[in-house]
Amino acid sequence: MKITKVMVIGAGQMGSGIAQVCAQAGFDVKLNDINVASIEKGVQYITKNLSRNVEKGRLSEEEKASVLSRLTPSHNLSDAQDVDIVIEAAVENMEIKQSIFKQLDEITPKHAILATNTSSLPITEIAAATNRPEQVIGMHFMNPVPVMKLVEIIRGLATSDEVYQTVEQMSKDLSKVPVEVNDFPGFVSNRILMPMINEAIYTLYEGVASKEAIDEVMKLGMNHPMGPLQLADFIGLDTCLYIMEVLHEGFGDSKYRPCPLLRKYVKAGWLGKKAGRGFYVYE
Ligand code: CAA
């Protein structure tokens, strides 16, 4: 199946990044959000990223203009009536995702693929809200999307081979590296990453070392580009807690219990970089 028209739902950091790489790869992209101000912010983020590429000599002004011309703001889901694929990157809430997918099932053409960028919610359950579960799939990008090469492609219970192959090819067309994963809590990325971050928070909570020391150990000792506490701030502590809860509930295993210090920070509103404060303070 040939993909030319894409809708990205959710103009936050992930959605905007996905829309950017799709438009750069030559797809026609509708960037959809219920909030008009978010769409404007998303387009600004993309424009800023493209301008930096122009400054660095990686993109010409003409190419930048051409990428932006392939990007159309949308605040109505009915704009999905002519797309080949939707990539949903809205909030991590099953009820909201199921409601969006139910509507998309009615709006989009019969052939359209419905993908979700969820970082941990079950693809199979999202697919169950539609009459086309074989065309529903997980397409999990990493933050920052324009930089990170991975796309974790998650097969739901009913996802067809043809849909998998189309999404795999599209990921390659976006200059990303696709990796095939089955639908279990946290998939592979967050099943491994989040317990590591949670353990780093326990290490801080138990006074084993300072936050700076914990991050330094993992940066210099394990060659990670940023330490786990800084990365947690970067991802958002609310997101980290949410994913730990999905793992804890999904596996029913106490090894996934979220650290009380993580809960405390989230309750305080210290959500990380986006809130100006998490484990570190951001100006
Ligand atoms: N958007 C676009 N480009 C960005 C960017 C952003 N938000 N942040 C950085 N970049 C680009 C910079 O422009 C720069 O590009 P050039 O050198 O080509 O100009 C490049 O990335 C490197 O940036 P910096 O030199 O400023 O900083 P750095 O060396 O620290 O790299 C980083 C930044 C790539 C983000 C690096 O710190 C890193 O790899 N961090 C870890 C990222 C990570 O683990 N992401 C996964 C998070 S988990 C997730 O996403 C899944 C989930 O479900 C929770």
Residues whose N, C-alpha, C, O or C-beta is under 5 A from the ligand:
A	BS01	CAA	S119 F141 M142 N143 P144 P146 V147 P225 M226 I235
